[in-house]
């Protein structure tokens, strides 16, 4: 793998590891409802986390 690609992957991995994790207790009846609830919670969490990370890494 070229060095530039490896560096780009490393930067993306740091961002993804900081964003993509959600702990959620789901109490619903049905797989579709549970999947939807988890998906929406994950989306909302990731959006909030990305905003926070963007503020922290934005140039002053």
CHARMM internal coordinates of N, CA and C (Angstrom, degrees):
IC EDIT
DIST 1 N 1 CA 1.4408
DIST 1 CA 1 C 1.5392
ANGL 1 N 1 CA 1 C 107.83
DIST 1 C 2 N 1.3136
ANGL 1 CA 1 C 2 N 117.16
DIHE 1 N 1 CA 1 C 2 N 132.63
DIST 2 N 2 CA 1.4726
ANGL 1 C 2 N 2 CA 119.72
DIHE 1 CA 1 C 2 N 2 CA 178.18
DIST 2 CA 2 C 1.5338
ANGL 2 N 2 CA 2 C 111.60
DIHE 1 C 2 N 2 CA 2 C -61.91
DIST 2 C 3 N 1.3209
ANGL 2 CA 2 C 3 N 115.19
DIHE 2 N 2 CA 2 C 3 N 149.35
DIST 3 N 3 CA 1.4703
ANGL 2 C 3 N 3 CA 120.68
DIHE 2 CA 2 C 3 N 3 CA -176.86
DIST 3 CA 3 C 1.5308
ANGL 3 N 3 CA 3 C 111.93
DIHE 2 C 3 N 3 CA 3 C -58.51
DIST 3 C 4 N 1.3283
ANGL 3 CA 3 C 4 N 118.38
DIHE 3 N 3 CA 3 C 4 N -41.11
DIST 4 N 4 CA 1.4622
ANGL 3 C 4 N 4 CA 121.35
DIHE 3 CA 3 C 4 N 4 CA 179.18
DIST 4 CA 4 C 1.5154
ANGL 4 N 4 CA 4 C 112.28
DIHE 3 C 4 N 4 CA 4 C -61.17
DIST 4 C 5 N 1.3189
ANGL 4 CA 4 C 5 N 116.78
DIHE 4 N 4 CA 4 C 5 N -40.81
DIST 5 N 5 CA 1.4627
ANGL 4 C 5 N 5 CA 121.39
DIHE 4 CA 4 C 5 N 5 CA 178.55
DIST 5 CA 5 C 1.5258
ANGL 5 N 5 CA 5 C 110.33
DIHE 4 C 5 N 5 CA 5 C -66.25
DIST 5 C 6 N 1.3267
ANGL 5 CA 5 C 6 N 116.77
DIHE 5 N 5 CA 5 C 6 N -41.77
DIST 6 N 6 CA 1.4624
ANGL 5 C 6 N 6 CA 121.04
DIHE 5 CA 5 C 6 N 6 CA 179.46
DIST 6 CA 6 C 1.5296
ANGL 6 N 6 CA 6 C 110.68
DIHE 5 C 6 N 6 CA 6 C -62.64
DIST 6 C 7 N 1.3194
ANGL 6 CA 6 C 7 N 117.14
DIHE 6 N 6 CA 6 C 7 N -41.97
DIST 7 N 7 CA 1.4665
ANGL 6 C 7 N 7 CA 120.61
DIHE 6 CA 6 C 7 N 7 CA 178.98
DIST 7 CA 7 C 1.5265
ANGL 7 N 7 CA 7 C 111.33
DIHE 6 C 7 N 7 CA 7 C -65.71
DIST 7 C 8 N 1.3322
ANGL 7 CA 7 C 8 N 116.73
DIHE 7 N 7 CA 7 C 8 N -40.89
DIST 8 N 8 CA 1.4629
ANGL 7 C 8 N 8 CA 120.51
DIHE 7 CA 7 C 8 N 8 CA 178.19
DIST 8 CA 8 C 1.5300
ANGL 8 N 8 CA 8 C 110.42
DIHE 7 C 8 N 8 CA 8 C -63.90
DIST 8 C 9 N 1.3323
ANGL 8 CA 8 C 9 N 116.85
DIHE 8 N 8 CA 8 C 9 N -41.90
DIST 9 N 9 CA 1.4679
ANGL 8 C 9 N 9 CA 120.70
DIHE 8 CA 8 C 9 N 9 CA 178.18
DIST 9 CA 9 C 1.5237
ANGL 9 N 9 CA 9 C 111.33
DIHE 8 C 9 N 9 CA 9 C -63.58
DIST 9 C 10 N 1.3223
ANGL 9 CA 9 C 10 N 116.76
DIHE 9 N 9 CA 9 C 10 N -38.96
DIST 10 N 10 CA 1.4660
ANGL 9 C 10 N 10 CA 120.59
DIHE 9 CA 9 C 10 N 10 CA 179.64
DIST 10 CA 10 C 1.5307
ANGL 10 N 10 CA 10 C 110.48
DIHE 9 C 10 N 10 CA 10 C -63.96
DIST 10 C 11 N 1.3195
ANGL 10 CA 10 C 11 N 116.56
DIHE 10 N 10 CA 10 C 11 N -42.50
DIST 11 N 11 CA 1.4676
ANGL 10 C 11 N 11 CA 120.21
DIHE 10 CA 10 C 11 N 11 CA 179.26
DIST 11 CA 11 C 1.5290
ANGL 11 N 11 CA 11 C 110.52
DIHE 10 C 11 N 11 CA 11 C -64.14
DIST 11 C 12 N 1.3185
ANGL 11 CA 11 C 12 N 116.96
DIHE 11 N 11 CA 11 C 12 N -43.07
DIST 12 N 12 CA 1.4623
ANGL 11 C 12 N 12 CA 120.85
DIHE 11 CA 11 C 12 N 12 CA 178.92
DIST 12 CA 12 C 1.5252
ANGL 12 N 12 CA 12 C 110.75
DIHE 11 C 12 N 12 CA 12 C -65.50
DIST 12 C 13 N 1.3220
ANGL 12 CA 12 C 13 N 117.31
DIHE 12 N 12 CA 12 C 13 N -38.11
DIST 13 N 13 CA 1.4625
ANGL 12 C 13 N 13 CA 120.90
DIHE 12 CA 12 C 13 N 13 CA -179.81
DIST 13 CA 13 C 1.5167
ANGL 13 N 13 CA 13 C 111.17
DIHE 12 C 13 N 13 CA 13 C -63.83
DIST 13 C 14 N 1.3291
ANGL 13 CA 13 C 14 N 117.44
DIHE 13 N 13 CA 13 C 14 N -40.83
DIST 14 N 14 CA 1.4699
ANGL 13 C 14 N 14 CA 120.06
DIHE 13 CA 13 C 14 N 14 CA 178.18
DIST 14 CA 14 C 1.5249
ANGL 14 N 14 CA 14 C 110.30
DIHE 13 C 14 N 14 CA 14 C -61.63
DIST 14 C 15 N 1.3170
ANGL 14 CA 14 C 15 N 116.93
DIHE 14 N 14 CA 14 C 15 N -43.21
DIST 15 N 15 CA 1.4580
ANGL 14 C 15 N 15 CA 121.03
DIHE 14 CA 14 C 15 N 15 CA 179.69
DIST 15 CA 15 C 1.5199
ANGL 15 N 15 CA 15 C 110.53
DIHE 14 C 15 N 15 CA 15 C -65.14
DIST 15 C 16 N 1.3166
ANGL 15 CA 15 C 16 N 117.50
DIHE 15 N 15 CA 15 C 16 N -47.60
DIST 16 N 16 CA 1.4626
ANGL 15 C 16 N 16 CA 121.09
DIHE 15 CA 15 C 16 N 16 CA -177.41
DIST 16 CA 16 C 1.5236
ANGL 16 N 16 CA 16 C 111.46
DIHE 15 C 16 N 16 CA 16 C -64.62
DIST 16 C 17 N 1.3259
ANGL 16 CA 16 C 17 N 117.34
DIHE 16 N 16 CA 16 C 17 N -39.32
DIST 17 N 17 CA 1.4659
ANGL 16 C 17 N 17 CA 118.76
DIHE 16 CA 16 C 17 N 17 CA -179.62
DIST 17 CA 17 C 1.5201
ANGL 17 N 17 CA 17 C 110.92
DIHE 16 C 17 N 17 CA 17 C -67.30
DIST 17 C 18 N 1.3223
ANGL 17 CA 17 C 18 N 117.25
DIHE 17 N 17 CA 17 C 18 N -29.55
DIST 18 N 18 CA 1.4640
ANGL 17 C 18 N 18 CA 120.47
DIHE 17 CA 17 C 18 N 18 CA 178.59
DIST 18 CA 18 C 1.5200
ANGL 18 N 18 CA 18 C 111.43
DIHE 17 C 18 N 18 CA 18 C -76.48
DIST 18 C 19 N 1.3146
ANGL 18 CA 18 C 19 N 117.54
DIHE 18 N 18 CA 18 C 19 N -26.35
DIST 19 N 19 CA 1.4576
ANGL 18 C 19 N 19 CA 121.69
DIHE 18 CA 18 C 19 N 19 CA -174.79
DIST 19 CA 19 C 1.5222
ANGL 19 N 19 CA 19 C 112.56
DIHE 18 C 19 N 19 CA 19 C -96.10
DIST 19 C 20 N 1.2888
ANGL 19 CA 19 C 20 N 117.72
DIHE 19 N 19 CA 19 C 20 N -49.45
DIST 20 N 20 CA 1.4586
ANGL 19 C 20 N 20 CA 121.45
DIHE 19 CA 19 C 20 N 20 CA -164.28
DIST 20 CA 20 C 1.5208
ANGL 20 N 20 CA 20 C 114.30
DIHE 19 C 20 N 20 CA 20 C -87.10
DIST 20 C 21 N 1.3022
ANGL 20 CA 20 C 21 N 117.03
DIHE 20 N 20 CA 20 C 21 N 73.74
DIST 21 N 21 CA 1.4457
ANGL 20 C 21 N 21 CA 121.76
DIHE 20 CA 20 C 21 N 21 CA 169.12
DIST 21 CA 21 C 1.5257
ANGL 21 N 21 CA 21 C 108.54
DIHE 20 C 21 N 21 CA 21 C -157.21
DIST 21 C 22 N 1.3071
ANGL 21 CA 21 C 22 N 114.34
DIHE 21 N 21 CA 21 C 22 N 126.27
DIST 22 N 22 CA 1.4658
ANGL 21 C 22 N 22 CA 119.85
DIHE 21 CA 21 C 22 N 22 CA -179.46
DIST 22 CA 22 C 1.5236
ANGL 22 N 22 CA 22 C 108.00
DIHE 21 C 22 N 22 CA 22 C -137.30
DIST 22 C 23 N 1.3185
ANGL 22 CA 22 C 23 N 116.20
DIHE 22 N 22 CA 22 C 23 N 129.22
DIST 23 N 23 CA 1.4623
ANGL 22 C 23 N 23 CA 121.28
DIHE 22 CA 22 C 23 N 23 CA 173.27
DIST 23 CA 23 C 1.5195
ANGL 23 N 23 CA 23 C 106.96
DIHE 22 C 23 N 23 CA 23 C -103.40
DIST 23 C 24 N 1.3107
ANGL 23 CA 23 C 24 N 116.99
DIHE 23 N 23 CA 23 C 24 N 122.38
DIST 24 N 24 CA 1.4537
ANGL 23 C 24 N 24 CA 120.65
DIHE 23 CA 23 C 24 N 24 CA -173.79
DIST 24 CA 24 C 1.5220
ANGL 24 N 24 CA 24 C 109.80
DIHE 23 C 24 N 24 CA 24 C -144.77
DIST 24 C 25 N 1.3153
ANGL 24 CA 24 C 25 N 116.35
DIHE 24 N 24 CA 24 C 25 N 133.64
DIST 25 N 25 CA 1.4576
ANGL 24 C 25 N 25 CA 122.45
DIHE 24 CA 24 C 25 N 25 CA 173.93
DIST 25 CA 25 C 1.5201
ANGL 25 N 25 CA 25 C 107.13
DIHE 24 C 25 N 25 CA 25 C -100.27
DIST 25 C 26 N 1.3223
ANGL 25 CA 25 C 26 N 117.33
DIHE 25 N 25 CA 25 C 26 N 119.65
DIST 26 N 26 CA 1.4629
ANGL 25 C 26 N 26 CA 121.83
DIHE 25 CA 25 C 26 N 26 CA -173.52
DIST 26 CA 26 C 1.5203
ANGL 26 N 26 CA 26 C 109.98
DIHE 25 C 26 N 26 CA 26 C -109.43
DIST 26 C 27 N 1.3252
ANGL 26 CA 26 C 27 N 115.20
DIHE 26 N 26 CA 26 C 27 N 125.04
DIST 27 N 27 CA 1.4606
ANGL 26 C 27 N 27 CA 120.48
DIHE 26 CA 26 C 27 N 27 CA 175.75
DIST 27 CA 27 C 1.5229
ANGL 27 N 27 CA 27 C 108.11
DIHE 26 C 27 N 27 CA 27 C -121.90
DIST 27 C 28 N 1.3006
ANGL 27 CA 27 C 28 N 115.74
DIHE 27 N 27 CA 27 C 28 N 86.90
DIST 28 N 28 CA 1.4643
ANGL 27 C 28 N 28 CA 120.90
DIHE 27 CA 27 C 28 N 28 CA 176.04
DIST 28 CA 28 C 1.5144
ANGL 28 N 28 CA 28 C 108.44
DIHE 27 C 28 N 28 CA 28 C -137.99
DIST 28 C 29 N 1.3037
ANGL 28 CA 28 C 29 N 114.88
DIHE 28 N 28 CA 28 C 29 N 164.57
DIST 29 N 29 CA 1.4556
ANGL 28 C 29 N 29 CA 120.64
DIHE 28 CA 28 C 29 N 29 CA 174.77
DIST 29 CA 29 C 1.5186
ANGL 29 N 29 CA 29 C 107.08
DIHE 28 C 29 N 29 CA 29 C -105.43
DIST 29 C 30 N 1.3002
ANGL 29 CA 29 C 30 N 116.10
DIHE 29 N 29 CA 29 C 30 N 121.06
DIST 30 N 30 CA 1.4524
ANGL 29 C 30 N 30 CA 121.32
DIHE 29 CA 29 C 30 N 30 CA 177.30
DIST 30 CA 30 C 1.5183
ANGL 30 N 30 CA 30 C 112.84
DIHE 29 C 30 N 30 CA 30 C 108.10
DIST 30 C 31 N 1.2985
ANGL 30 CA 30 C 31 N 114.84
DIHE 30 N 30 CA 30 C 31 N 139.17
DIST 31 N 31 CA 1.4571
ANGL 30 C 31 N 31 CA 121.77
DIHE 30 CA 30 C 31 N 31 CA -178.79
DIST 31 CA 31 C 1.5240
ANGL 31 N 31 CA 31 C 111.81
DIHE 30 C 31 N 31 CA 31 C -66.77
DIST 31 C 32 N 1.3142
ANGL 31 CA 31 C 32 N 117.76
DIHE 31 N 31 CA 31 C 32 N -38.91
DIST 32 N 32 CA 1.4653
ANGL 31 C 32 N 32 CA 121.16
DIHE 31 CA 31 C 32 N 32 CA -178.31
DIST 32 CA 32 C 1.5292
ANGL 32 N 32 CA 32 C 110.22
DIHE 31 C 32 N 32 CA 32 C -64.64
DIST 32 C 33 N 1.3302
ANGL 32 CA 32 C 33 N 117.08
DIHE 32 N 32 CA 32 C 33 N -45.75
DIST 33 N 33 CA 1.4683
ANGL 32 C 33 N 33 CA 120.00
DIHE 32 CA 32 C 33 N 33 CA 179.01
DIST 33 CA 33 C 1.5284
ANGL 33 N 33 CA 33 C 111.22
DIHE 32 C 33 N 33 CA 33 C -64.41
DIST 33 C 34 N 1.3184
ANGL 33 CA 33 C 34 N 116.71
DIHE 33 N 33 CA 33 C 34 N -42.07
DIST 34 N 34 CA 1.4628
ANGL 33 C 34 N 34 CA 120.16
DIHE 33 CA 33 C 34 N 34 CA 179.65
DIST 34 CA 34 C 1.5239
ANGL 34 N 34 CA 34 C 110.49
DIHE 33 C 34 N 34 CA 34 C -63.92
DIST 34 C 35 N 1.3256
ANGL 34 CA 34 C 35 N 116.89
DIHE 34 N 34 CA 34 C 35 N -43.95
DIST 35 N 35 CA 1.4601
ANGL 34 C 35 N 35 CA 120.90
DIHE 34 CA 34 C 35 N 35 CA 179.24
DIST 35 CA 35 C 1.5253
ANGL 35 N 35 CA 35 C 111.61
DIHE 34 C 35 N 35 CA 35 C -62.94
DIST 35 C 36 N 1.3177
ANGL 35 CA 35 C 36 N 116.13
DIHE 35 N 35 CA 35 C 36 N -40.90
DIST 36 N 36 CA 1.4664
ANGL 35 C 36 N 36 CA 120.61
DIHE 35 CA 35 C 36 N 36 CA 178.79
DIST 36 CA 36 C 1.5234
ANGL 36 N 36 CA 36 C 110.68
DIHE 35 C 36 N 36 CA 36 C -65.28
DIST 36 C 37 N 1.3174
ANGL 36 CA 36 C 37 N 116.68
DIHE 36 N 36 CA 36 C 37 N -44.63
DIST 37 N 37 CA 1.4636
ANGL 36 C 37 N 37 CA 120.64
DIHE 36 CA 36 C 37 N 37 CA -179.52
DIST 37 CA 37 C 1.5203
ANGL 37 N 37 CA 37 C 110.97
DIHE 36 C 37 N 37 CA 37 C -62.75
DIST 37 C 38 N 1.3067
ANGL 37 CA 37 C 38 N 117.47
DIHE 37 N 37 CA 37 C 38 N -43.94
DIST 38 N 38 CA 1.4605
ANGL 37 C 38 N 38 CA 121.62
DIHE 37 CA 37 C 38 N 38 CA 178.84
DIST 38 CA 38 C 1.5199
ANGL 38 N 38 CA 38 C 110.29
DIHE 37 C 38 N 38 CA 38 C -64.61
DIST 38 C 39 N 1.3193
ANGL 38 CA 38 C 39 N 116.85
DIHE 38 N 38 CA 38 C 39 N -43.86
DIST 39 N 39 CA 1.4620
ANGL 38 C 39 N 39 CA 120.91
DIHE 38 CA 38 C 39 N 39 CA -179.84
DIST 39 CA 39 C 1.5225
ANGL 39 N 39 CA 39 C 112.56
DIHE 38 C 39 N 39 CA 39 C -61.98
DIST 39 C 40 N 1.3257
ANGL 39 CA 39 C 40 N 116.93
DIHE 39 N 39 CA 39 C 40 N -44.37
DIST 40 N 40 CA 1.4648
ANGL 39 C 40 N 40 CA 120.57
DIHE 39 CA 39 C 40 N 40 CA 179.37
DIST 40 CA 40 C 1.5282
ANGL 40 N 40 CA 40 C 111.65
DIHE 39 C 40 N 40 CA 40 C -67.89
DIST 40 C 41 N 1.3277
ANGL 40 CA 40 C 41 N 116.35
DIHE 40 N 40 CA 40 C 41 N -39.97
DIST 41 N 41 CA 1.4658
ANGL 40 C 41 N 41 CA 119.42
DIHE 40 CA 40 C 41 N 41 CA 177.89
DIST 41 CA 41 C 1.5202
ANGL 41 N 41 CA 41 C 110.39
DIHE 40 C 41 N 41 CA 41 C -64.26
DIST 41 C 42 N 1.3147
ANGL 41 CA 41 C 42 N 117.06
DIHE 41 N 41 CA 41 C 42 N -41.27
DIST 42 N 42 CA 1.4597
ANGL 41 C 42 N 42 CA 122.13
DIHE 41 CA 41 C 42 N 42 CA 178.66
DIST 42 CA 42 C 1.5239
ANGL 42 N 42 CA 42 C 110.47
DIHE 41 C 42 N 42 CA 42 C -63.74
DIST 42 C 43 N 1.3074
ANGL 42 CA 42 C 43 N 117.08
DIHE 42 N 42 CA 42 C 43 N -44.16
DIST 43 N 43 CA 1.4612
ANGL 42 C 43 N 43 CA 121.68
DIHE 42 CA 42 C 43 N 43 CA 179.22
DIST 43 CA 43 C 1.5259
ANGL 43 N 43 CA 43 C 111.32
DIHE 42 C 43 N 43 CA 43 C -61.83
DIST 43 C 44 N 1.3314
ANGL 43 CA 43 C 44 N 116.87
DIHE 43 N 43 CA 43 C 44 N -47.36
DIST 44 N 44 CA 1.4666
ANGL 43 C 44 N 44 CA 120.69
DIHE 43 CA 43 C 44 N 44 CA 179.88
DIST 44 CA 44 C 1.5243
ANGL 44 N 44 CA 44 C 110.83
DIHE 43 C 44 N 44 CA 44 C -62.85
DIST 44 C 45 N 1.3174
ANGL 44 CA 44 C 45 N 116.77
DIHE 44 N 44 CA 44 C 45 N -43.33
DIST 45 N 45 CA 1.4648
ANGL 44 C 45 N 45 CA 120.60
DIHE 44 CA 44 C 45 N 45 CA 179.82
DIST 45 CA 45 C 1.5254
ANGL 45 N 45 CA 45 C 110.75
DIHE 44 C 45 N 45 CA 45 C -62.95
DIST 45 C 46 N 1.3235
ANGL 45 CA 45 C 46 N 116.69
DIHE 45 N 45 CA 45 C 46 N -46.24
DIST 46 N 46 CA 1.4651
ANGL 45 C 46 N 46 CA 120.41
DIHE 45 CA 45 C 46 N 46 CA -179.10
DIST 46 CA 46 C 1.5224
ANGL 46 N 46 CA 46 C 111.82
DIHE 45 C 46 N 46 CA 46 C -63.52
DIST 46 C 47 N 1.3215
ANGL 46 CA 46 C 47 N 117.32
DIHE 46 N 46 CA 46 C 47 N -37.89
DIST 47 N 47 CA 1.4646
ANGL 46 C 47 N 47 CA 120.15
DIHE 46 CA 46 C 47 N 47 CA 178.72
DIST 47 CA 47 C 1.5294
ANGL 47 N 47 CA 47 C 110.43
DIHE 46 C 47 N 47 CA 47 C -65.90
DIST 47 C 48 N 1.3264
ANGL 47 CA 47 C 48 N 116.93
DIHE 47 N 47 CA 47 C 48 N -44.37
DIST 48 N 48 CA 1.4690
ANGL 47 C 48 N 48 CA 120.30
DIHE 47 CA 47 C 48 N 48 CA 178.30
DIST 48 CA 48 C 1.5214
ANGL 48 N 48 CA 48 C 110.62
DIHE 47 C 48 N 48 CA 48 C -63.29
DIST 48 C 49 N 1.3002
ANGL 48 CA 48 C 49 N 116.73
DIHE 48 N 48 CA 48 C 49 N -43.25
DIST 49 N 49 CA 1.4604
ANGL 48 C 49 N 49 CA 121.64
DIHE 48 CA 48 C 49 N 49 CA -178.39
DIST 49 CA 49 C 1.5265
ANGL 49 N 49 CA 49 C 110.72
DIHE 48 C 49 N 49 CA 49 C -64.78
DIST 49 C 50 N 1.3229
ANGL 49 CA 49 C 50 N 116.70
DIHE 49 N 49 CA 49 C 50 N -41.06
DIST 50 N 50 CA 1.4685
ANGL 49 C 50 N 50 CA 120.96
DIHE 49 CA 49 C 50 N 50 CA 179.83
DIST 50 CA 50 C 1.5280
ANGL 50 N 50 CA 50 C 110.72
DIHE 49 C 50 N 50 CA 50 C -64.21
DIST 50 C 51 N 1.3312
ANGL 50 CA 50 C 51 N 116.66
DIHE 50 N 50 CA 50 C 51 N -39.38
DIST 51 N 51 CA 1.4637
ANGL 50 C 51 N 51 CA 120.05
DIHE 50 CA 50 C 51 N 51 CA 177.82
DIST 51 CA 51 C 1.5250
ANGL 51 N 51 CA 51 C 109.62
DIHE 50 C 51 N 51 CA 51 C -62.92
DIST 51 C 52 N 1.3239
ANGL 51 CA 51 C 52 N 116.72
DIHE 51 N 51 CA 51 C 52 N -45.32
DIST 52 N 52 CA 1.4677
ANGL 51 C 52 N 52 CA 120.21
DIHE 51 CA 51 C 52 N 52 CA 179.73
DIST 52 CA 52 C 1.5189
ANGL 52 N 52 CA 52 C 111.44
DIHE 51 C 52 N 52 CA 52 C -63.18
DIST 52 C 53 N 1.3215
ANGL 52 CA 52 C 53 N 117.42
DIHE 52 N 52 CA 52 C 53 N -42.23
DIST 53 N 53 CA 1.4596
ANGL 52 C 53 N 53 CA 120.34
DIHE 52 CA 52 C 53 N 53 CA 179.30
DIST 53 CA 53 C 1.5235
ANGL 53 N 53 CA 53 C 110.86
DIHE 52 C 53 N 53 CA 53 C -68.35
DIST 53 C 54 N 1.3060
ANGL 53 CA 53 C 54 N 116.93
DIHE 53 N 53 CA 53 C 54 N -35.62
DIST 54 N 54 CA 1.4561
ANGL 53 C 54 N 54 CA 121.01
DIHE 53 CA 53 C 54 N 54 CA 178.72
DIST 54 CA 54 C 1.5167
ANGL 54 N 54 CA 54 C 111.76
DIHE 53 C 54 N 54 CA 54 C -64.65
DIST 54 C 55 N 1.3150
ANGL 54 CA 54 C 55 N 116.84
DIHE 54 N 54 CA 54 C 55 N -39.44
DIST 55 N 55 CA 1.4639
ANGL 54 C 55 N 55 CA 121.08
DIHE 54 CA 54 C 55 N 55 CA 177.28
DIST 55 CA 55 C 1.5187
ANGL 55 N 55 CA 55 C 111.11
DIHE 54 C 55 N 55 CA 55 C -65.07
DIST 55 C 56 N 1.3060
ANGL 55 CA 55 C 56 N 115.32
DIHE 55 N 55 CA 55 C 56 N -40.25
DIST 56 N 56 CA 1.4649
ANGL 55 C 56 N 56 CA 120.49
DIHE 55 CA 55 C 56 N 56 CA -176.87
DIST 56 CA 56 C 1.5209
ANGL 56 N 56 CA 56 C 112.04
DIHE 55 C 56 N 56 CA 56 C -68.99
DIST 56 C 57 N 1.3435
ANGL 56 CA 56 C 57 N 116.92
DIHE 56 N 56 CA 56 C 57 N -35.53
DIST 57 N 57 CA 1.4614
ANGL 56 C 57 N 57 CA 120.27
DIHE 56 CA 56 C 57 N 57 CA -175.45
DIST 57 CA 57 C 1.5205
ANGL 57 N 57 CA 57 C 113.61
DIHE 56 C 57 N 57 CA 57 C -98.36
DIST 57 C 58 N 1.3376
ANGL 57 CA 57 C 58 N 117.67
DIHE 57 N 57 CA 57 C 58 N -1.74
DIST 58 N 58 CA 1.4699
ANGL 57 C 58 N 58 CA 120.56
DIHE 57 CA 57 C 58 N 58 CA -178.47
DIST 58 CA 58 C 1.5224
ANGL 58 N 58 CA 58 C 109.88
DIHE 57 C 58 N 58 CA 58 C -70.51
DIST 58 C 59 N 1.3355
ANGL 58 CA 58 C 59 N 116.50
DIHE 58 N 58 CA 58 C 59 N 141.26
DIST 59 N 59 CA 1.4623
ANGL 58 C 59 N 59 CA 118.64
DIHE 58 CA 58 C 59 N 59 CA 178.46
DIST 59 CA 59 C 1.5315
ANGL 59 N 59 CA 59 C 110.97
DIHE 58 C 59 N 59 CA 59 C -67.45
DIST 59 C 60 N 1.3093
ANGL 59 CA 59 C 60 N 115.98
DIHE 59 N 59 CA 59 C 60 N 145.09
DIST 60 N 60 CA 1.4655
ANGL 59 C 60 N 60 CA 120.99
DIHE 59 CA 59 C 60 N 60 CA -176.86
DIST 60 CA 60 C 1.5063
ANGL 60 N 60 CA 60 C 112.28
DIHE 59 C 60 N 60 CA 60 C -80.56
END
COOR INIT
IC SEED 1 N 1 CA 1 C
IC BUILD
